[in-house]
Every structure is written in structure tokens, then in C-alpha cells.
């Protein structure tokens, strides 16, 4: 027969694990918090090396111009 103190300790550990898991799930599903984290990471990345960000913006601008030109020509 298990010792009641051991059983209670096991229950307490299980509750703590469950609480930690639920907190992690809540953090993952908290969209505003996740957007803030992503924004901070992007800013840190840009501050470290802006060249890839500038290049991506240039490519995006060219893509938009290409789409606009294709739409205008198709009319």
C-alpha cells in the first residue's frame, strides 16, 4: 500500500505540472502577447542586420509594381 505522504507528494507534483502546462497553452493562445513577442524579435533582428529586411522590402515593392503593371496591361 502506498504511503499517504508519497501519494500526496505525487498529486502535488501532478497538479503543478498541469498548472504549468495550462499556463504554456494560455501563453501560446494569447494572440496580442505573441504578436508583441514577434514584433520584438523582428526589431532585434533588424537592429542586428537591416540588410535582409531592406532587401525583402525591395523585393516586395517590385512584386507590387509587377502586379500593378500586369493588371493595367490586361485592361
CORNOR-V133885 format. One record per pair of residues at least 12 apart in sequence whose C-alpha atoms are under 10 Angstrom apart, sorted by the first residue. I is the first residue (numbers start at 1). J is the second residue. Records with the same first field share a line. If there is no record, write none. Layout:
BEGIN
I = J + J
END
This chain:
BEGIN
none
END
